[in-house]
Amino acid sequence: MRTLYLRNLPRRPHSQDSFIRLLLSYINSGNRYVRDHELPIPTIDLTRLPESPPLVIDNPNSQLDSSSALRFLKDKLFDEDKTHGLESNRDVFRDLFTELQHASNDASARLSSTAFKKHLQQCAEKHGSQKDVLHSNDEQITNMLKNFKQAFCEIQTLPIIDQKYGILSITRAGSTKHISHGFITFTDSAKCQSFLETFQNKLVIRGHKIVVRPAKEESLLAFYMINGKKVLKQLTNKRKHDKAVQSDADILRKKKEQRQLRRLRSKFRSKGYSDDKIKAILSKAKEKREGAERVSKKRTAAHIQEGPQVKKKKVFLETSSNPPNKILLVQGLPAGFTHDEVSDLFHGEGLVEIRLVSVRNLAFVEFDTKENATKIKNKLGTTHKVGESIISVGFAK
């Protein structure tokens, strides 16, 4: 694991740059970005990373990108023995090297693929060999272009924003709703474990006791460092697909039905039922479900025609007689209320765990001590308004 999850972070400052400096100041007061606010904090663009993770990691005194690829390319270009077989295009590549070096200004500037192609085309036209270079199947020319693109377009090294703990990046959760959540990505699992042991239950920022624990899954940057860019692309594509599926009610319903049928098949096979018998049972179950759906739709249509229905008053379990303890029972949560929304509502000192029971619209919120649980209960009261809903807050049995 190279990624840690942080919760209960300060919501301010809103600026990502200032937010990173604030965290670093509590983690390592001697950090160079804490001592020098004029020093820009480097960012990593995943789209510019090479196919294989960079082997060289930046040190505090180096620039964002290594110039080793440029030196290698220059030595190769101006050594006629190494460019044997490229006689007709050698001048093109030499001019291209000079032009790109001037365009990129220094080793820390990266060119886009479009800009690179434009410069290549101009140099090829200048020497009258556009077709030879741009559309060549020659392996040596292809390798030379690959070397050029690597040197001028791809990041050669990754910047460390804290050398002491090996921190590659600090990010906040994407949505404003979860702005108090964040992630730290490390160079390797050993650095990650060392940080966890140092700061778990000990990190306090502006009076906020920060929850530090391993993330449920790696950040995209950590995933890239472990698996390379090809697998990273597969992961991002899968996430896009999953997000699209989650927003489509029909797809979700069909997937739920398929999951239920698979479980039934497995259950009947374990009982020794034949395939024909299982098929007949599942067919009846499907017909029964479809019939229930038709009845449900008719009832819904009838309710719409009758007009608005009087809402039934919610009945909560009695908790007032339960003795104070460190676990709170929260009842009457709005439908679709998420784990993170419960966390934001009950965030405070000593929050340990939240167990959300979505189907019953309730949650168990555990704190480290009875006193911390009592404090948040007194703050919210026995009933508390959340949106259009009234929730009940009491001690669990």
C-alpha positions in Angstrom: 0.0 0.0 0.0 1.3 3.4 -1.0 -1.8 5.6 -0.3 -3.1 6.8 3.1 -6.6 8.2 3.7 -7.0 11.3 5.9 -10.3 12.4 7.5 -11.4 15.4 9.6 -9.0 17.8 7.8 -9.6 21.6 8.1 -11.9 22.8 5.3 -9.7 25.9 4.8 -7.6 27.1 3.1 -9.5 26.4 -0.1 -6.4 26.9 -2.3 -4.8 23.5 -3.0 -1.3 25.1 -2.8 -2.0 26.6 0.6 -3.7 23.5 1.8 -0.6 21.3 0.9 1.7 23.8 2.7 -0.5 23.7 5.8 -0.4 19.9 6.0 3.4 19.8 5.4 3.9 22.4 8.1 2.4 20.0 10.7 4.1 16.9 9.2 7.6 18.3 8.7 8.2 21.9 9.7 11.6 21.8 8.0 10.1 21.0 4.6 11.5 23.3 1.8 8.0 24.2 0.6 7.0 25.3 4.1 10.2 27.4 4.6 9.9 29.0 1.1 6.4 30.0 0.1 7.7 31.4 -3.2 8.8 27.9 -4.2 6.1 26.5 -6.4 4.7 23.1 -5.4 5.1 20.7 -8.4 2.1 18.9 -9.8 2.1 15.7 -11.7 0.1 15.4 -14.9 -0.8 11.7 -15.3 -1.3 12.2 -19.1 2.4 13.2 -19.5 3.9 10.2 -17.7 5.8 7.6 -19.8 4.5 4.1 -20.3 6.8 2.7 -17.6 7.2 4.4 -14.2 10.3 6.7 -13.9 13.1 4.9 -12.1 14.7 8.2 -11.0 13.0 10.0 -8.2 13.7 13.7 -7.8 16.0 15.0 -5.0 15.4 18.4 -3.2 18.0 20.2 -5.4 17.0 18.9 -8.9 14.6 20.3 -11.4 11.3 18.6 -12.2 12.8 16.7 -15.1 16.1 15.0 -15.6 18.3 16.2 -18.5 19.8 12.7 -18.9 17.5 11.9 -21.8 18.5 15.1 -23.6 22.2 14.3 -23.1 21.8 10.8 -24.4 19.9 12.0 -27.5 22.5 14.7 -28.2 25.4 12.3 -28.0 23.6 9.9 -30.3 22.7 12.6 -32.9 26.1 14.0 -33.3 27.9 10.7 -33.4 27.9 9.5 -37.1 28.7 5.9 -36.1 25.5 5.8 -34.0 23.3 7.3 -36.7 24.6 5.1 -39.5 21.7 4.4 -41.9 20.1 7.7 -41.2 22.2 9.7 -43.6 19.3 11.2 -45.5 17.5 12.3 -42.3 20.4 13.1 -40.0 20.2 16.8 -40.7 16.4 16.8 -40.0 16.9 15.2 -36.6 19.8 17.6 -35.7 17.7 20.7 -36.7 14.7 19.2 -34.8 16.8 18.7 -31.7 18.0 22.4 -31.8 14.5 23.7 -32.5 12.9 21.6 -29.7 15.5 22.5 -27.2 14.9 26.2 -28.0 11.1 25.7 -27.9 11.1 23.9 -24.5 13.5 26.5 -23.1 15.0 24.2 -20.5 14.8 20.6 -19.3 11.8 21.3 -17.0 9.4 22.3 -19.8 7.4 19.6 -21.5 6.0 19.9 -25.0 2.6 18.5 -26.0 2.5 15.8 -28.6 0.8 18.2 -31.0 3.6 20.8 -30.7 6.2 18.0 -31.1 4.5 16.8 -34.4 4.3 20.4 -35.7 8.0 21.0 -35.2 8.9 17.6 -36.8 6.8 18.4 -39.8 8.4 21.9 -40.2 11.9 20.4 -40.1 11.1 17.6 -42.5 9.6 20.1 -45.0 12.6 22.3 -44.7 14.9 19.4 -45.8 12.4 18.0 -48.3 12.1 14.7 -46.6 8.6 15.0 -45.0 7.4 11.6 -46.3 10.6 9.8 -45.4 10.4 10.8 -41.7 6.6 11.2 -41.0 5.5 8.0 -42.8 8.6 5.8 -42.5 8.5 2.1 -41.6 12.2 2.1 -40.9 12.9 0.8 -37.4 15.8 3.1 -36.8 13.8 6.2 -37.7 10.9 5.0 -35.5 13.3 4.5 -32.6 14.9 7.9 -33.1 11.4 9.6 -33.1 10.6 7.6 -29.9 13.8 8.9 -28.3 12.9 12.5 -29.3 9.3 12.2 -27.9 10.6 10.7 -24.6 13.2 13.5 -24.2 10.9 16.4 -24.9 7.4 15.3 -24.2 7.5 12.8 -21.3 8.3 13.4 -17.7 11.6 11.7 -16.8 11.5 12.0 -13.0 8.8 12.5 -10.4 9.1 15.3 -7.8 9.0 14.5 -4.1 7.3 17.2 -2.1 8.6 15.9 1.2 12.0 14.0 1.2 11.8 12.9 4.8 8.6 10.9 4.5 8.8 10.2 0.7 5.6 12.0 -0.1 4.8 12.3 -3.9 1.4 14.0 -3.7 -1.2 15.4 -1.3 -4.8 15.7 -2.6 -8.2 16.5 -1.4 -11.3 14.5 -2.1 -13.0 15.6 -5.4 -16.3 17.0 -4.2 -16.9 20.0 -1.9 -19.1 17.7 0.3 -16.1 15.7 1.2 -13.6 18.5 1.3 -12.4 17.4 4.8 -11.2 14.1 3.4 -7.8 13.7 1.6 -5.1 11.3 0.4 -1.3 11.1 0.6 0.7 9.1 -2.0 4.2 7.8 -1.1 7.1 6.6 -3.2 6.9 3.1 -1.7 5.0 1.0 0.8 7.9 1.2 3.4 7.6 5.0 3.5 3.8 4.8 3.7 4.0 2.3 6.7 6.5 4.5 8.5 4.3 7.6 8.1 1.3 5.6 9.4 3.2 4.4 12.5 4.4 8.0 13.2 1.1 9.9 12.8 -1.8 7.4 13.4 -3.9 8.9 16.3 -1.2 11.6 16.8 -1.7 14.1 13.9 -3.6 17.3 15.0 -4.0 20.2 12.6 -5.6 23.4 13.9 -7.3 21.6 16.7 -8.6 18.8 14.4 -7.6 15.3 15.4 -6.9 13.8 12.0 -7.9 10.2 11.2 -5.0 8.5 9.3 -5.5 5.0 7.9 -4.6 3.0 4.8 -6.9 3.9 1.8 -9.3 1.3 0.6 -7.6 1.4 -2.8 -4.5 3.0 -4.3 -4.5 6.5 -5.7 -4.1 6.7 -9.5 -0.5 7.9 -9.1 0.3 5.0 -6.8 -1.5 2.6 -9.2 0.7 3.9 -12.0 3.9 3.6 -10.0 3.1 -0.1 -9.3 1.5 -1.2 -12.7 2.6 1.3 -15.4 0.5 3.4 -17.7 -1.2 0.7 -19.7 -2.9 -0.8 -16.7 -3.7 2.7 -15.4 -5.6 3.4 -18.6 -7.6 0.2 -18.2 -8.5 1.3 -14.6 -9.6 4.8 -15.6 -11.7 3.4 -18.4 -13.3 0.9 -16.0 -14.1 3.7 -13.5 -15.7 5.8 -16.2 -17.8 2.8 -17.2 -18.8 2.1 -13.6 -19.8 5.7 -13.1 -22.0 5.6 -16.2 -23.6 2.4 -15.0 -24.3 3.8 -11.5 -26.3 6.7 -13.1 -28.5 4.3 -15.2 -31.4 3.0 -13.2 -32.4 0.3 -15.8 -28.8 -1.1 -15.9 -28.7 -1.2 -12.1 -32.0 -3.0 -11.9 -31.0 -5.6 -14.5 -27.6 -6.2 -12.7 -29.5 -6.7 -9.4 -31.8 -9.2 -11.0 -28.9 -11.2 -12.5 -27.1 -11.2 -9.2 -30.2 -12.6 -7.4 -30.7 -15.3 -10.1 -27.0 -16.4 -9.7 -27.5 -16.7 -6.0 -30.6 -18.8 -6.4 -28.9 -21.1 -8.9 -26.0 -21.6 -6.5 -28.4 -22.3 -3.6 -30.4 -24.9 -5.6 -27.3 -26.6 -7.0 -26.0 -27.0 -3.4 -29.3 -28.8 -2.6 -28.7 -31.2 -5.5 -31.6 -29.9 -7.8 -31.4 -30.8 -11.5 -30.8 -28.1 -14.1 -34.3 -28.5 -15.5 -35.9 -28.1 -12.0 -33.7 -25.0 -11.3 -34.8 -23.5 -14.6 -38.5 -24.1 -13.9 -38.2 -22.6 -10.4 -36.3 -19.5 -11.7 -38.9 -19.1 -14.5 -41.7 -19.0 -11.9 -39.8 -16.6 -9.7 -39.2 -14.3 -12.7 -42.9 -14.4 -13.6 -43.9 -13.6 -10.0 -41.5 -10.7 -9.9 -42.7 -9.2 -13.2 -46.3 -9.6 -11.9 -45.5 -7.7 -8.7 -43.8 -5.0 -10.7 -47.0 -4.6 -12.9 -49.2 -4.3 -9.7 -46.7 -1.8 -8.2 -46.9 0.4 -11.3 -50.7 0.3 -11.2 -50.7 1.3 -7.5 -48.3 4.2 -8.2 -50.5 5.5 -11.1 -53.6 5.2 -8.8 -51.8 7.2 -6.0 -50.8 9.9 -8.5 -54.5 10.3 -9.6 -55.7 10.4 -6.0 -53.4 13.2 -5.2 -50.7 13.7 -2.5 -50.7 11.1 0.3 -50.4 12.0 3.9 -47.0 10.9 5.1 -46.9 8.3 7.9 -45.2 9.5 11.0 -41.9 7.8 11.6 -41.7 5.5 14.6 -38.3 5.3 16.3 -37.0 2.7 18.7 -37.0 4.1 22.3 -33.4 4.9 23.3 -33.9 7.4 26.2 -33.6 4.6 28.8 -30.3 3.3 27.4 -27.3 4.1 29.6 -24.7 6.4 28.1 -22.0 4.5 26.2 -19.6 5.2 23.3 -22.0 4.0 20.5 -24.8 6.2 19.2 -27.9 4.9 17.3 -29.0 7.2 14.6 -32.5 6.5 13.2 -34.6 8.0 10.4 -31.8 8.9 8.0 -33.0 10.2 4.6 -33.2 7.5 1.9 -29.9 7.3 0.0 -27.9 8.9 2.8 -24.2 7.9 2.4 -21.4 6.9 4.7 -19.6 10.1 4.0 -22.7 12.3 4.8 -23.0 10.5 8.2 -19.3 11.1 8.8 -19.7 14.8 8.0 -22.7 15.1 10.3 -21.0 13.4 13.3 -17.4 14.5 12.7 -15.7 15.4 15.9 -13.0 14.3 18.4 -12.7 10.6 18.9 -14.8 9.4 15.9 -13.8 5.7 15.4 -16.2 4.0 13.0 -19.6 4.4 11.3 -21.7 1.3 10.4 -24.5 2.4 8.0 -27.5 0.1 7.6 -29.0 1.7 4.4 -32.0 -0.6 4.1 -33.3 0.4 7.5 -32.1 4.1 7.2 -30.1 3.9 10.4 -26.5 4.0 11.5 -24.3 3.1 14.5 -21.7 5.8 15.2 -18.9 4.7 17.5 -16.5 7.0 19.4 -13.4 6.2 21.4 -14.9 7.2 24.7 -18.4 7.6 26.3 -17.6 11.3 26.9 -17.0 12.1 23.2 -20.2 10.3 22.2 -22.1 12.2 24.8 -20.6 15.5 23.6 -21.8 15.0 20.0 -25.2 13.8 21.1 -25.7 16.9 23.3 -24.6 19.0 20.4 -27.1 17.6 17.9 -29.9 16.8 20.4 -32.2 13.8 20.6 -33.8 14.9 17.3 -32.0 16.8 14.5 -33.2 18.1 11.1 -31.3 16.8 8.1 -32.8 18.3 4.9 -36.5 17.5 5.0 -36.1 14.6 7.5 -36.0 14.5 11.3 -33.5 12.0 12.6 -33.3 10.5 16.1 -30.0 10.4 18.0 -29.6 8.2 21.1 -27.3 5.8 22.8 -27.3 2.2 21.5 -28.0 -0.7 23.8 
